[in-house]
Amino acid sequence: MSGRPAAAAEAIALPPLPAPGALQELLARRRSRRSFAAAPLSLAEVGALLWAAQGVRGPEGRRTAPSAGALYPLRLSLLAADVTGLERGLYRYEPHSHQLQPVERGDLRPAARAAALWQESVERAPALIAIAALPEVTAVRYGERALRYVHMEAGHAAQNVYLQAAALGLDAVALGAFRDAQLADVLRLGPGQCALYLMPVGRALP
Ligand SMILES: Cc1cc2nc3c(=O)[nH]c(=O)nc-3n(C[C@H](O)[C@H](O)[C@H](O)COP(=O)(O)O)c2cc1C
């Protein structure tokens, strides 16, 4: 490696952005919102959000978000409180069948809110998407780097939820502040799984 230090060179102005396309508009609109209208989400909307995070996008089984070694260590759950056609409760998202597997009935928001340091956005949301990981899936190939990789992958999935929410006219926020063990308990996570993000989602306030 050789060359002069970059600091000596003049900055290069980048050209203006191209005419806004769909993605550019969504990126510009994306932001965290923590209050939601008191209105239900539809099953199609929560399905679209879950698909954006971790859906299967083709016959070869690859997902909407990138994954180190295509090993897919993320596990998604839905906490439904006000979703039309869905009983209140906890569900697992099954990417291959695009289905929800019921785990537990009831409004889990108060327990989730307590785990998330009493953040109000948790109880205001008609639905929450939880992103957890099973790092051992990735560790089989990548050893100690697995933890780093699952954190990165959760970021990809969460950004997809934000962008899909923006596309559907919904609001979302990614929460990373919570008590790990307490939230894992609320989500009924199995051994070896860790909760990485909790995302309240809902209809935008008028
Ligand atoms: C790793 C991470 C953890 C976060 N945790 C929380 C959280 O616990 N509570 C919250 O209200 N927002 C949380 N946020 C959202 C940030 O506050 C938000 O992204 C930031 O204020 C920038 O605003 P924007 O998303 O609207 O651009 C988190 C964001 C990231 C990336």
The ligand as an SDF file (V2000), in Angstrom:
LIG
                    3D

 31 33  0  0  0  0  0  0  0  0999 V2000
  -29.6030   -0.3810   18.2710 C   0  0  0  0  0  0  0  0  0  0  0  0
  -30.7640    0.5580   18.4610 C   0  0  0  0  0  0  0  0  0  0  0  0
  -31.4640    0.5360   19.6400 C   0  0  0  0  0  0  0  0  0  0  0  0
  -32.5660    1.3910   19.8110 C   0  0  0  0  0  0  0  0  0  0  0  0
  -33.3010    1.3030   20.9700 N   0  0  0  0  0  0  0  0  0  0  0  0
  -34.3750    2.1080   21.1290 C   0  0  0  0  0  0  0  0  0  0  0  0
  -35.1690    1.9990   22.3030 C   0  0  0  0  0  0  0  0  0  0  0  0
  -34.9430    1.1610   23.1810 O   0  0  0  0  0  0  0  0  0  0  0  0
  -36.2290    2.8350   22.4240 N   0  0  0  0  0  0  0  0  0  0  0  0
  -36.5700    3.7360   21.4470 C   0  0  0  0  0  0  0  0  0  0  0  0
  -37.5610    4.4430   21.6230 O   0  0  0  0  0  0  0  0  0  0  0  0
  -35.8300    3.8610   20.3130 N   0  0  0  0  0  0  0  0  0  0  0  0
  -34.7470    3.0610   20.1270 C   0  0  0  0  0  0  0  0  0  0  0  0
  -34.0210    3.1310   18.9760 N   0  0  0  0  0  0  0  0  0  0  0  0
  -34.4360    4.0780   17.9120 C   0  0  0  0  0  0  0  0  0  0  0  0
  -33.5130    5.3120   17.9240 C   0  0  0  0  0  0  0  0  0  0  0  0
  -33.8370    6.1210   19.0390 O   0  0  0  0  0  0  0  0  0  0  0  0
  -33.7370    6.0920   16.5990 C   0  0  0  0  0  0  0  0  0  0  0  0
  -33.3440    5.2730   15.5160 O   0  0  0  0  0  0  0  0  0  0  0  0
  -32.9380    7.3840   16.6080 C   0  0  0  0  0  0  0  0  0  0  0  0
  -33.4870    8.3060   17.5140 O   0  0  0  0  0  0  0  0  0  0  0  0
  -32.8880    8.0190   15.2160 C   0  0  0  0  0  0  0  0  0  0  0  0
  -34.1940    8.3290   14.7880 O   0  0  0  0  0  0  0  0  0  0  0  0
  -34.8120    7.7330   13.4470 P   0  0  0  0  0  0  0  0  0  0  0  0
  -34.8710    6.2320   13.5640 O   0  0  0  0  0  0  0  0  0  0  0  0
  -36.1900    8.3300   13.3710 O   0  0  0  0  0  0  0  0  0  0  0  0
  -33.9270    8.1400   12.3110 O   0  0  0  0  0  0  0  0  0  0  0  0
  -32.9440    2.2910   18.7820 C   0  0  0  0  0  0  0  0  0  0  0  0
  -32.2250    2.2890   17.5880 C   0  0  0  0  0  0  0  0  0  0  0  0
  -31.1620    1.4230   17.4070 C   0  0  0  0  0  0  0  0  0  0  0  0
  -30.4410    1.4280   16.0820 C   0  0  0  0  0  0  0  0  0  0  0  0
  1  2  1  0
  2  3  1  0
  2 30  2  0
  3  4  2  0
  4  5  1  0
  4 28  1  0
  5  6  2  0
  6  7  1  0
  6 13  1  0
  7  8  2  0
  7  9  1  0
  9 10  1  0
 10 11  2  0
 10 12  1  0
 12 13  2  0
 13 14  1  0
 14 15  1  0
 14 28  1  0
 15 16  1  0
 16 17  1  0
 16 18  1  0
 18 19  1  0
 18 20  1  0
 20 21  1  0
 20 22  1  0
 22 23  1  0
 23 24  1  0
 24 25  2  0
 24 26  1  0
 24 27  1  0
 28 29  2  0
 29 30  1  0
 30 31  1  0
M  END
$$$$
